């Protein structure tokens, strides 16, 4: 019988089982170390311990990845909200005890300039300065904005075939398309809290106070609310009740984004 080397000895294999279990396990069965019962014992118990440690470490890593992803998504959500509404979160003080004051929403519209465009294709930041605008038309026609803040409306000053105005943020690089309209006016929007909103994008805390409301339309169209806490709304409102609902009750919170399309006016009655 060949004499075993130190690497084939029971002592070395026993050490490997505790230090590097997979290699020790393979070597133990290949060299037939210990008795069969001992080998089965080490295989069963060792495998359970090894798998438990591996799964525990993997779960911990996944949890950390999930937390990082959640933080990234939350940051992206805040940035997207600010892009849509043109708002910023005030963070001038590091004193967290005064968080309510620090988290007040603000909107800087100092870069907006009144602009008139004819029909054609234009770029935000080039043909229209970046800013928040109330957009109206000289006659009935199609108005589109493509990008992160999409708009698809028929503008009509008579309100017979479309909406009278659209209020939205124009950001750098947004594609603007005007069709069938002689002149479209972009007038810098004034930020004030109202209980009647027209087509466009609005932010709770800046354009309307947070609270609980009954919402009713003037006409027919789409009503959306995008909320960071998941209270999203997607409804067709119809004043007559034939093609949609006549009233919707909801809670809105600071930071929520309201988007109104094809409805000339939506009224918010506080409850």
N, C-alpha and C positions, 0 to 999 in steps of 0.2 A: 504494500500500500504506500502511495506517495505521501510524503510528509507535507502537512498544510503550512502555507506561508503565514506571516503575521496578518496579512489582509484577508485570510480565509479563516482566521481563528474566531471562536465563539465570542471572545471578549471584544474584538474589533467590530464584529457584526452587531453586538449588543450596543456599543457606543454609537454606531451609525444609525441604529433604530431610533435613538433619542436625539441625535444631532441632525441627521438628514434621512428622515423616515423612508421615502420612496426607494432610495438606493439600498438602504439597509434591508428593506423588505425583499427586494429582488435577490440580493446576495444571500439572505438567510435561506430562501427556498432553493436557490441554485446549489449552495454548499451543504444543504440539508443540516443546517446548524440546529442544535437543541433537539428535543423530541418533537414528534408531530403535533402533539397536544399543545406544546409551548409555542410552536410556529403558528398554529391556528389562533391561539390566544393573542399573540402579538399582532397578527394580521387583522383580526377583528377589532380589537380595542384601538390599536394604532390607527387604523383606517378611519374609525369614527372620530377620533381626536383630530386627525389631520384634516378631514373634510369640514369638521365644525370650525376649526381655526380659519380655514380658507374661506368658507362662506361668510364668517363673521367679518373678516377683513374686506371681502368684496362688497358686502352690504354697507360697511362704513364708508368705503370709497364712493359707492354710488350715492350715498346720502350727501356726502360733501359735494359731489358733482351736481346733484339736484339743487342744493342750496345755492351754489354758484350760478347755475342756470336760472333759477328763480330770481336772483338778484339782478342778473343781466336783463332778463325779460321785463322786470319791473322798471329798470332804468330805461329800456327801450320804449316801454309803454308811456312813461312820463315824457320822454322826448317826442314821441309821436303826438301826444296830446298837445304839447306846446307848439308843434309845427302846425297842427290843424287850427288851433284857436289864436295863435300868435301870442300866447300867454307865457309868463315866467313865474316861478316860485320864488318869493322873496326869501333870501338866506343871508341877510346882512349881519346877523348876530349868531354867536356860537352858544348862547345861553339857551339850553333846551327847556328850561323852566318856563320860557315865554314862547312855547311852540306855536300857539295859535297866531300870534303876531308874526312870527317868522315865516309861517306857511301861507300867508295871505297871497292870493293870486294878483298879479299885475299884468298890464299889457302896454307895451311901448309901441306906438304907431307913428313915431316921429319920422320914419323913412318914407311913409306913404305920401304920394303926390297925385293930385287930381289929373287924370289922363283920359283922353278920348281916342278910341281906335275904330277903324272901319272894319269891314269884313276881311277875313284873312286868317293867317296863322301867326302866333306871336309867342314870345318866351318871357316868363316871369323873371324880373330882375334886369331884363334888357329893355323890353318895350313898355313894361309897367313896373315902377319901383316896388320893391318888396314892401308889403304892408297889408292891412285889413281894409276892405273896401265894400261900399254899397254899389252894386253894379246895375245900371238901368240902360234901356235901349230906346232909340228914336222911333223904331217901328218893330213890328213882330218879326221874329227870326230865331235861329238856333244859336245857343251859346254853350260851349263845352270847355271844361278844364280837365286835362289828363294828368295823372300822377298820383301822389299820395293823398291829395284832397280833391277827389273827382266831383265835377258838376256836369249835369246834363239837363238843361232847361230850355224851354221856349220862353223867351222874354217878349212881353207884349205890354206896352204902356196902357192899353185899354183894359187889360186883364180878361179879355174875351177869349183868347186862344192860349194864353199862357200866364206867367206870373209877372208882376210889375218890376220886381227887383230880386237880386240874389246878394246875400252878404257872406263874404268868405275871406280867408287869408290867401294872399298871393305870395308864394315863396319862390326862391331862386330856382330856375330851371323848369318850373311848371309849364306845360304846353297849353296854350289858350287858342281856341278855334272859334271864329265868329262866322256865321253863314246867313245871308239874306237880310242883314241889318246894315243900314247906312252908317250909323254911329252908335257906339257903346261907350257910356260914361262910367269911369271908375272914380268914385268919390270917397276919400278917406272916411272910414267909419268912426263914429264917436262911441265910446264905451259907456253904457249906462244900463242900469237894471230895469227890465221891462216885464210885463205880464202878457204881452202880445208879441209873438215872434213871427217873422216872415221867412221865406225860403233861404236856406244857407246853413252855415255852421255857427253854433252858439255854445258858450261855456258857462256852466252853472257856477255861480260865485262872482262872475263878471257881468254877464248879460241878463241873468235872472237869479233871484235869491234861491238858495236851497230850501227844500220843504216838501210838503205833500200837496199835490194839485189834482184837480179834474181838468183834463185837456180836451178841448173841443175845436173843430176845424171850421174854416170858412172856405168851403169847396171840398175837393177830393184830392188826395195825394198820400205820399209816404211820410211816416214819422218814425225816426230812429233815436235811440238813446244809447250811447256807448259809455259804460261805467267800468272803472277799475276794480270795483268790488263785485262785478258780475251781474248787476241788475240791468241787463241789456233789454231794449225794447225794439221791436220791428213790427209796425202795424200800418195798415191802410186806414186812414181816417176819411170819413165821408159825411158831410153835413146832412145829407138826405137819409143816410143809413142803407142805401140800396147796394152800394159797391164796397162798403167798409163799415167800420164802427163809428158811431156818433160821439162817443165819449170814452176816454181812457183815464183811469186813476193810477197815480204812481208817486213814488218818492224819488226825488233827485237830490244829489249831494254835490258839494263843491268839487269841481274838477271834471264832473261828467260832461260829455259832449252831446249836444242835441243837433241832429241834422234833419232839416225839413225840405221836402222836395215836392214841387207841383202844387202846393197849397199856398194860397195867397196870404193866409194869416192863420196862426194857431193861437188860441187863447188859453191861458193858464189861470184857473180860478183856485186860489189857495183854500185848503180845507182846514 
